[in-house]
Amino acid sequence: SWQADMWSVGATIIEMLIASYPFPEYPTLAMVVKFLASDAPVVLPSSITDPNIIDLLHICLNRETSQRPTAKQLLEHPFLSED
């Protein structure tokens, strides 16, 4: 689904920003799936400080799948539409 794709976009952005796997506390696919099914909060790395990137990541990594943006909506986010 596109909602899962938006989660992946968020995880990929984190990985690009920190140059390593974004969820080291969940090293296996089974642990990631368990984490995704839980209510545990998504904690962003402290090295990510830009408010626009943080907002973009929170939108992509929203636990409520129906609240995640479509690709078209995501392209309208201030971080992606900055000149």
N, C-alpha and C positions, 0 to 999 in steps of 0.2 A: 504494500500500500504506500501511497505517497507520504502518509504520516510517519511510517517507519523510515522512509527515505529522508525526511526532514531531521529525524533523530540522527541518522548517519551523517548528514551534512554537519550538524553541530559537533559530533564526535570527531569528524575529519578536520574541522576548523581548529579544534583544540589540539589535535595531533600536529597540525602544521605549525601552530603557534609555539608549542613547547618541544617540538621535534622528538616526541616519544609517545608511546601508547598512552591514551588519555585516562585510562582507568586501571592503574597498576594494582589497585586493591582487588580487582576482579580479573585475574590472569587467564581464566579459561572461558570459553564460550558458554559453558553451562552456568558459570558464576555470573556472567553478564546477563543472561536470560533471567536468572533468579533475581538479580538486582532490578532489572527492568519491570519485573512483576511485583516488586515490593513497593513500599511507600518511602523508602530511604531517599533522602534529599540528594540531588545532584550537587556536588561541591566542585566548583571550578578551581583550577590551580591559582594560587595567590599571585603568580607572575602575570596573570591576565588582568590588566587594570583599566583598559579603555572602556568607558561606560557604554559606548555604542556596541562594542564587541560583546560585552557582558550581556547587554539586553538581547542582542541577536542570539547568543547561545542559550539564554533562558527561554527564549521563544521556541527555538528548535528542540530543546531538550525538555520541553514541558511534559510532565507526566500524563496530563490529560490529552490524549491523542487528538481529540476533536478541536483542541485549541492550537495545535501546531499549524503553521502557515502552509499555504500551497507555494510552489516554486515562484509563481507570479507575485504573490504577496510578499514573499521573502525578498525578491528583487527590489521592492519598494522600501525596504528597511533603510534607515539613514546611513548605516555603515556601508551598505552596498551601493547606495545611490549618491554618496559623497562625490564631489568633483575633485 
